[in-house]
Amino acid sequence: MSSDVVNKLWGFCHVLRHDGVDYGDYIEQLTYLLFLKMAHERGLELPAETDWPNLRKQSGTELLDTYVEALRTLGKQPGILGDIFGGAQNRFTNPVNLQKLIGMIDETEWISLDTDIKAAAFEGLLEKAASEGKKGAGQYFTPRLLIQSIVRCVKPDPRVSKGFTIDDPACGTGGFLIASYEWLKDETGGAFERDISRRIRTKTYIGQELVARPRRLALMNLYLHQVEPRITLADSIYEMPSAQRYDVILTNPPFGTKGANQAPEREDFVVQTSNKQLNFIQHVLTILKPGGRAAIVVPDNVLFAQQAGEVFEVLMEDCDLHTVLRLPRGTFSPYTEGTKTNVIFFTKGRPTERTWIYDARANVPKITKKSRPLTHEHFVAFEQCYGIDPNGSGSRAEEDSTEGRWRSFSIDEIKFHHYKLDAFKWIRDEELDDPDELPEPEELITEAMEELQLALDDLADVQRLLEDNGDQG
């Protein structure tokens, strides 16, 4: 059912391309209209002349005028209405196209669909926008299978304490928050005790996002799951965080070549650096509660950048960095071609004594969107090695991996390599010796751009140090 809905709505997107509505714009407009349709089905009272029946009966230029005014009015409302519609703009120029989309949405009784079907349909549209638009939603989209694997390891269970919170400081379209809630539903069969149900749905799932559109999509995505999150529009790195601290943090900070090229002026950052991924790690260190646990997706350059050792030294003094997952090449295809990625797992409040690394990359064929897609099987062996303890404290042994992909390294070994975890590679990657598996030109360009960005970050840090010394002189 969800695939039928996705294909129907997505098929119309191709028509709208001729009206100048791109993939991201289309999903955003769809968000507004879906919300209005479901609000009508649920009997929610909306401001005069903004509701679905009023919109549905309009046509021609009156429809466009009514839609524009409805967006403006709804954006001024309190609560989730204002969150979703704040700053909303109409992207339609042809009223016939808007009227056709309204008609297509009206054909489905959305409230009667299972929550999972509604959510799967919406996420299917997001994934299509990410893969076909590439430069649109791709930068905000983390593969669902990877997110689900991380969540199964970390086990973000809000039932354990009254004030339990789960945060993603770079939440994009809300993938980690949604997967956390879906995991909880699977664990409980979707049945919560009455006294904790409202808390879980309204006070548990929190996020920050720098860009308005993905934040809006995250709010809608969670609303489809019957969750009302608190997602703020904020710069997690350059703005000081609130006093709130979180029990679990799951995040995939944006990586790429665009950055501010300047170190944030934050007293809580021990290491002053222009590398935004290293700064995200420091940010998570600040906002994670003592005893809290985190999982962060990071590119390879975070493990070997100039100041990576300094940041990881601080991290390992304050936290138990118990696990690193080295992801297969192409995990993020086609969104960020060529970027090699990892997941670091840590618990705050005790120093690192030993770090376990799982190499899911060496001699694993590169992931491609069509011929070799990412599957659940890519993570099964890792999850078995990780174990049932979300803090990585369970019994572990190298023999847990039949392929020799699972090894541990003492803190003394890590210190010897100046805290740079990229140094620990023990499997010869025969894929790299195969001429048929050489990287595509786009991958090579991505790698070159990332290395150039690292060099620019390093130069910016050197310039800052010189300026600081000059000021002191």
TACOR-V770163 format. One record per run of one state. SS is the DSSP state (A for helix, B for strand, O for the rest). FROM is the first residue (numbers start at 1). TO is the last residue. If there is no record, write none. Layout:
SS_FROM_TO, SS_FROM_TO
This chain:
O_1_1, A_2_17, O_18_22, A_23_41, O_42_51, A_52_56, O_57_59, A_60_74, O_75_78, A_79_85, O_86_94, A_95_106, O_107_109, A_110_112, O_113_114, A_115_133, O_134_136, A_137_140, O_141_143, A_144_154, O_155_157, A_158_160, O_161_165, B_166_168, O_169_174, A_175_188, O_189_193, A_194_203, O_204_204, B_205_209, O_210_211, A_212_224, O_225_229, B_230_233, O_234_245, B_246_251, O_252_275, A_276_287, B_288_299, O_300_300, A_301_304, O_305_307, A_308_318, B_319_326, O_327_340, B_341_348, O_349_353, B_354_359, O_360_376, A_377_386, O_387_397, A_398_400, O_401_405, B_406_410, A_411_416, O_417_420, A_421_423, O_424_429, A_430_433, O_434_434, A_435_437, O_438_440, A_441_472, O_473_473
